[in-house]
């Protein structure tokens, strides 16, 4: 037993379970459901530049999160993208939701014939790391992992939310959860992948998000890492969690810097003129009130209507090995 435990510890320290083959565990979600979750713009097939996978945050569908901001901005400059909708608005077990991300990465890389860049908000900024950890083949499909206020190290807010039960994914995003302990065991990043984590120190959902130990930041592993608070670029900038994932011009500038350069984003390259911009590109100020209402309504409805569980979901067998 001592030898087996030692072998498992070594496997966790390098980020791959001893029971996992190069392609990782079998996907249990029905192929038709995986395919239906992914919607893509024109230009994905045989793409001329790396396409972007957009992953929404907890409580959100991909359209409500992105069709009025990032998708419009990318379309305006001819950048191809896909968006994946996680089951139950991202409220279900993240281990299951990660299968949708694995399928999306494989599908996009195959169709594009090149690497995929990932842009995710909140849970969507963290979940790709679970896919990369347990489905090692996906590491060769990804160039950039860009998280906007990602819940990489969880949030203290979830303790109060889960005091009388909460949705599975909220349990898993609590600071110190078994899910996050497993995700962050050993290396947090992988060689050949660039990691940009952009966050706001005023984040009221992913808490605490204060440097040098911000919950969104990454620290370990051989991947190239850039942790950037928008206040590093614009010291007086005001941006809460929901703004960061939808309309924030500084967060968008960091995302584009990462997409347009080799390696992760560099705060020094960001034009400080962005500090006076009211909105990110792609956001129609006339339609903004209606889109914010749609966004906030989905957040509230998802939080109120999602089935609650009394405890954190158990780790899948592949993650316990």
C-alpha positions as CSV (number, residue, x, y, z in Angstrom):
1,X,0.0,0.0,0.0
2,X,2.9,2.4,0.8
3,X,4.4,1.8,-2.7
4,X,1.0,2.4,-4.4
5,X,0.4,5.6,-2.4
6,X,3.9,6.8,-3.3
7,X,3.3,6.0,-7.0
8,X,0.0,7.9,-6.9
9,X,1.7,10.9,-5.2
10,X,4.3,11.0,-7.9
11,X,1.7,10.8,-10.6
12,X,-0.3,13.7,-9.1
13,X,2.9,15.8,-8.8
14,X,3.5,15.7,-12.5
15,X,-0.1,16.3,-13.3
16,X,-1.1,13.0,-14.9
17,X,-3.0,10.1,-13.2
18,X,-1.3,6.7,-13.5
19,X,-4.6,5.3,-14.7
20,X,-5.0,7.8,-17.5
21,X,-3.8,7.1,-21.0
22,X,-2.6,9.9,-23.3
23,X,-6.1,10.5,-24.5
24,X,-7.5,10.5,-20.9
25,X,-10.6,8.8,-19.6
26,X,-13.5,7.9,-21.9
27,X,-16.0,10.7,-22.3
28,X,-19.3,9.7,-20.8
29,X,-21.5,12.5,-22.2
30,X,-23.4,11.4,-25.4
31,X,-21.6,12.5,-28.6
32,X,-24.7,14.2,-29.8
33,X,-24.9,16.4,-26.7
34,X,-21.2,17.3,-27.0
35,X,-21.7,18.3,-30.6
36,X,-24.8,20.3,-29.9
37,X,-23.1,22.3,-27.2
38,X,-20.6,23.9,-29.7
39,X,-21.6,26.7,-32.1
40,X,-19.0,28.2,-34.4
41,X,-18.5,31.2,-36.7
42,X,-17.5,31.1,-40.3
43,X,-13.8,30.5,-40.9
44,X,-13.2,27.7,-38.5
45,X,-12.5,25.1,-41.1
46,X,-8.9,25.2,-42.3
47,X,-8.5,28.5,-40.3
48,X,-5.8,31.0,-41.2
49,X,-5.2,31.9,-37.6
50,X,-5.8,30.1,-34.3
51,X,-9.6,30.1,-33.6
52,X,-10.8,31.1,-30.2
53,X,-13.0,28.9,-27.9
54,X,-15.2,31.0,-25.7
55,X,-16.4,29.5,-22.4
56,X,-19.0,31.2,-20.3
57,X,-19.1,31.6,-16.5
58,X,-21.3,29.9,-13.9
59,X,-25.0,30.6,-14.3
60,X,-24.6,31.6,-18.0
61,X,-25.1,30.2,-21.5
62,X,-22.6,31.1,-24.2
63,X,-24.9,33.3,-26.1
64,X,-26.0,35.4,-23.1
65,X,-22.4,35.8,-22.0
66,X,-20.7,36.5,-25.4
67,X,-23.0,37.2,-28.3
68,X,-23.2,41.0,-27.6
69,X,-19.5,41.6,-26.8
70,X,-16.7,39.2,-27.6
71,X,-18.4,37.5,-30.5
72,X,-19.3,40.8,-32.1
73,X,-15.8,42.1,-31.6
74,X,-14.1,39.0,-33.0
75,X,-16.5,39.0,-36.0
76,X,-15.6,42.7,-36.7
77,X,-11.9,41.8,-37.2
78,X,-12.4,38.5,-38.9
79,X,-11.3,36.3,-36.0
80,X,-13.0,32.9,-36.1
81,X,-14.4,31.5,-32.9
82,X,-16.6,28.8,-31.3
83,X,-18.6,29.1,-28.1
84,X,-19.4,26.1,-25.9
85,X,-22.5,26.0,-23.6
86,X,-21.9,24.0,-20.5
87,X,-24.8,21.8,-19.1
88,X,-27.3,23.5,-16.8
89,X,-25.8,26.9,-17.3
90,X,-22.5,25.8,-15.8
91,X,-24.2,24.8,-12.5
92,X,-23.6,21.0,-12.8
93,X,-20.5,19.0,-11.7
94,X,-17.5,20.7,-13.4
95,X,-16.0,17.3,-14.0
96,X,-18.9,16.5,-16.4
97,X,-18.8,20.0,-17.9
98,X,-15.1,19.6,-18.6
99,X,-16.0,16.8,-21.1
100,X,-17.7,19.4,-23.2
101,X,-14.5,21.5,-23.2
102,X,-12.4,18.4,-24.1
103,X,-14.7,17.7,-27.0
104,X,-14.7,21.3,-28.1
105,X,-10.9,21.5,-28.1
106,X,-10.6,18.3,-30.1
107,X,-13.3,19.3,-32.6
108,X,-11.9,22.8,-33.2
109,X,-8.3,21.7,-33.6
110,X,-9.4,19.1,-36.1
111,X,-11.5,21.4,-38.1
112,X,-9.0,24.3,-38.0
113,X,-5.9,22.2,-38.5
114,X,-4.1,24.4,-36.0
115,X,-4.0,25.3,-32.3
116,X,-6.9,26.7,-30.4
117,X,-6.9,29.7,-28.1
118,X,-9.2,29.6,-25.1
119,X,-10.9,32.7,-23.6
120,X,-13.1,31.9,-20.6
121,X,-14.9,33.9,-17.9
122,X,-15.0,32.9,-14.2
123,X,-15.6,29.1,-14.1
124,X,-15.0,29.2,-17.9
125,X,-11.5,30.6,-17.3
126,X,-10.6,27.7,-14.9
127,X,-12.3,24.7,-16.5
128,X,-9.9,24.2,-19.4
129,X,-7.2,23.5,-16.8
130,X,-9.1,20.4,-15.7
131,X,-9.4,19.2,-19.3
132,X,-5.6,19.7,-19.8
133,X,-4.8,17.9,-16.6
134,X,-6.7,14.7,-17.2
135,X,-7.0,14.6,-21.0
136,X,-3.3,15.0,-21.9
137,X,-3.9,14.9,-25.7
138,X,-5.6,18.3,-25.5
139,X,-2.4,20.0,-24.4
140,X,-1.2,19.7,-28.0
141,X,-4.3,21.4,-29.3
142,X,-4.0,24.6,-27.2
143,X,-1.7,27.6,-27.5
144,X,-3.3,30.2,-25.1
145,X,-5.4,29.8,-22.1
146,X,-6.9,33.2,-21.2
147,X,-9.0,33.5,-18.0
148,X,-11.1,36.6,-17.2
149,X,-11.5,36.6,-13.4
150,X,-11.1,32.8,-13.4
151,X,-11.8,30.8,-10.2
152,X,-8.5,29.1,-10.3
153,X,-8.1,29.0,-6.5
154,X,-11.8,29.3,-5.6
155,X,-13.8,31.9,-3.7
156,X,-14.6,32.4,-0.1
157,X,-18.0,33.7,-1.1
158,X,-19.1,30.1,-1.8
159,X,-19.0,29.2,1.9
160,X,-22.0,31.5,2.6
161,X,-23.8,30.4,-0.5
162,X,-23.4,26.7,0.3
163,X,-24.3,27.0,4.0
164,X,-27.7,25.3,3.4
165,X,-26.8,23.6,0.1
166,X,-25.9,24.9,-3.3
167,X,-25.3,23.9,-7.0
168,X,-22.6,21.3,-7.5
169,X,-20.2,23.7,-9.4
170,X,-20.5,26.3,-6.6
171,X,-19.4,23.6,-4.0
172,X,-16.5,22.8,-6.3
173,X,-15.4,26.5,-6.6
174,X,-15.2,27.0,-2.8
175,X,-11.8,27.8,-1.6
176,X,-10.2,24.6,-0.5
177,X,-12.6,22.2,-2.2
178,X,-11.5,18.7,-3.1
179,X,-12.0,19.6,-6.7
180,X,-9.7,22.6,-6.6
181,X,-7.1,20.8,-4.4
182,X,-6.9,18.1,-7.1
183,X,-6.8,20.7,-10.0
184,X,-4.0,22.6,-8.4
185,X,-1.9,19.6,-7.1
186,X,1.5,19.4,-8.7
187,X,1.8,21.7,-11.7
188,X,-0.8,24.3,-12.5
189,X,0.4,24.8,-16.1
190,X,1.9,22.8,-18.9
191,X,4.9,23.4,-21.2
192,X,4.1,24.9,-24.6
193,X,0.9,26.6,-23.4
194,X,0.7,30.3,-22.6
195,X,-1.5,31.3,-19.6
196,X,-2.9,34.8,-19.2
197,X,-5.0,35.5,-16.1
198,X,-6.6,38.9,-16.1
199,X,-8.6,40.0,-13.1
200,X,-10.0,42.9,-11.1
201,X,-9.0,43.6,-7.5
202,X,-12.6,44.7,-7.0
203,X,-14.0,41.3,-7.9
204,X,-16.8,40.6,-5.5
205,X,-17.4,37.0,-6.7
206,X,-13.9,35.4,-6.9
207,X,-12.7,36.5,-3.5
208,X,-10.0,37.5,-2.5
209,X,-8.6,38.7,-5.7
210,X,-5.7,40.8,-4.4
211,X,-2.1,40.4,-5.5
212,X,0.3,38.8,-4.7
213,X,-1.9,35.8,-4.0
214,X,-5.0,36.6,-6.1
215,X,-7.4,33.7,-6.3
216,X,-7.4,34.1,-10.1
217,X,-3.6,33.8,-10.5
218,X,-1.5,30.9,-11.5
219,X,1.9,30.2,-10.0
220,X,3.5,26.8,-10.8
221,X,4.4,24.6,-13.7
222,X,6.4,25.0,-16.9
223,X,3.8,27.0,-18.9
224,X,4.4,30.7,-19.5
225,X,2.3,32.6,-17.0
226,X,1.1,36.2,-16.9
227,X,-1.1,37.4,-14.0
228,X,-2.5,40.9,-14.7
229,X,-4.8,42.9,-12.6
230,X,-6.6,45.5,-14.7
231,X,-5.6,48.1,-12.0
232,X,-2.0,47.5,-12.9
233,X,-2.8,49.1,-16.2
234,X,-5.3,51.6,-15.0
235,X,-4.9,52.3,-11.3
236,X,-8.3,54.0,-10.9
237,X,-10.2,51.5,-13.0
238,X,-13.5,50.3,-11.6
239,X,-14.6,46.8,-12.7
240,X,-16.6,44.2,-10.9
241,X,-16.9,40.5,-11.8
242,X,-19.8,40.7,-14.2
243,X,-18.3,43.7,-16.0
244,X,-15.0,41.9,-16.5
245,X,-16.7,39.1,-18.4
246,X,-18.8,41.3,-20.6
247,X,-18.0,44.9,-21.3
248,X,-14.7,45.8,-19.7
249,X,-12.3,47.5,-22.2
250,X,-9.1,46.9,-20.1
251,X,-9.8,43.1,-19.8
252,X,-10.5,43.0,-23.5
253,X,-7.2,44.8,-24.3
254,X,-5.3,42.2,-22.2
255,X,-7.2,39.3,-24.0
256,X,-6.3,40.8,-27.4
257,X,-2.7,41.3,-26.5
258,X,-2.4,37.6,-25.5
259,X,-4.1,36.5,-28.8
260,X,-2.0,38.8,-31.0
261,X,1.4,38.1,-29.6
262,X,3.6,35.0,-29.0
263,X,3.5,34.1,-25.3
264,X,1.1,35.4,-22.7
265,X,-0.1,39.0,-22.4
266,X,2.2,41.7,-21.3
267,X,0.7,44.6,-19.3
268,X,3.5,46.9,-20.5
269,X,2.3,46.6,-24.1
270,X,-1.3,47.8,-23.4
271,X,-2.0,51.3,-24.7
272,X,-3.0,53.3,-21.6
273,X,-5.6,55.1,-23.8
274,X,-7.8,52.2,-23.0
275,X,-8.2,53.6,-19.5
276,X,-10.6,56.2,-20.8
277,X,-12.6,53.8,-23.0
278,X,-16.2,53.3,-21.6
279,X,-16.8,49.9,-23.3
280,X,-14.9,47.2,-25.0
281,X,-15.2,47.0,-28.8
282,X,-18.3,45.1,-30.1
283,X,-20.6,46.4,-27.4
284,X,-23.5,48.5,-28.8
285,X,-24.2,51.2,-26.2
286,X,-27.8,51.5,-27.5
287,X,-28.5,47.8,-26.9
288,X,-26.4,47.7,-23.7
289,X,-29.3,48.1,-21.2
290,X,-31.3,45.3,-22.8
291,X,-28.3,43.0,-23.0
292,X,-27.3,43.7,-19.4
293,X,-30.9,42.9,-18.3
294,X,-30.8,39.6,-20.3
295,X,-27.4,38.8,-18.7
296,X,-28.4,39.7,-15.1
297,X,-31.8,37.9,-15.5
298,X,-30.1,34.7,-16.5
299,X,-27.7,34.9,-13.6
300,X,-30.5,35.4,-11.1
301,X,-32.7,32.7,-12.6
302,X,-29.9,30.2,-12.7
303,X,-29.0,30.8,-9.1
304,X,-32.6,30.6,-7.9
305,X,-33.6,27.6,-10.0
306,X,-30.5,25.3,-10.0
307,X,-31.0,22.1,-8.0
308,X,-29.0,22.2,-4.7
309,X,-26.9,19.4,-3.2
310,X,-25.8,19.1,0.4
311,X,-22.2,18.2,-0.3
312,X,-19.5,18.7,-2.9
313,X,-19.7,16.1,-5.7
314,X,-17.2,13.2,-5.2
315,X,-14.1,13.1,-7.4
316,X,-14.4,11.0,-10.5
317,X,-12.3,7.7,-10.2
318,X,-9.7,9.0,-12.7
319,X,-9.1,12.0,-10.5
320,X,-8.7,9.9,-7.4
321,X,-6.0,7.6,-8.8
